[in-house]
């Protein structure tokens, strides 16, 4: 069970770098996370819900939403990260997600 929280934190903190690398190679962020060729476990939160990914600004930006403990999107516990955030923010959010996961156990 602890692996679920760790796995999700790893996925959330590594996705921005993977997205940026693909943008450098292809000139735009992908239309879906599938283009990254990453394992499915890196696209699912610790509560078992697949991330919601959106390409923004004609490929110049992106947003990933995690449904959070309630497994429902568009509620107060959603976790949103986007291309405007800094690396330090991604790390903080990954830590916050892990703590939220621990509290929900």
C-alpha positions, -999 to +999 in steps of 0.1 A: +000+000+000+028+024+008+041+017-027+009+034-041+017+067-025+054+065-035+045+055-070+022+084-075+046+109-061+073+096-085+049+099-114+037+134-106+072+147-101+087+131-133+059+139-157+067+176-162+103+167-173+090+140-197+065+165-212+092+191-216+115+166-233+088+157-258+081+193-265+118+199-273+118+170-297+084+177-314+079+214-310+047+211-289+033+193-259+015+160-268-022+157-271-022+128-246+001+113-220+002+081-242+026+099-265+052+098-237+054+061-238+054+059-201+039+030-181+002+032-171+012+033-134+027+067-140-006+080-153-028+069-124-030+084-089-027+064-057-064+062-054-067+044-087-079+072-110-062+080-143-049+115-145-068+140-166-044+156-191-051+186-212-030+202-239-033+240-237-026+269-259-022+249-291+005+228-277+024+255-258+011+244-224-005+215-204-025+208-173-028+175-153-056+170-128-056+143-102-091+135-088-077+129-053-090+108-025-127+110-035-119+097-070-141+124-086-129+152-108-140+188-103-143+186-065-124+204-037-097+177-033-085+178-069-048+184-074-038+204-104-004+209-119+005+228-151+033+239-173+035+273-157+048+258-124+084+256-114+103+223-106+102+232-069+064+235-070+062+200-086+083+186-058+061+203-031+029+191-048+043+156-050+050+157-012+016+172-005+000+144-026+018+117-006+008+133+027-028+135+015-027+098+005-013+088+039-040+107+057-067+091+035-055+056+046 
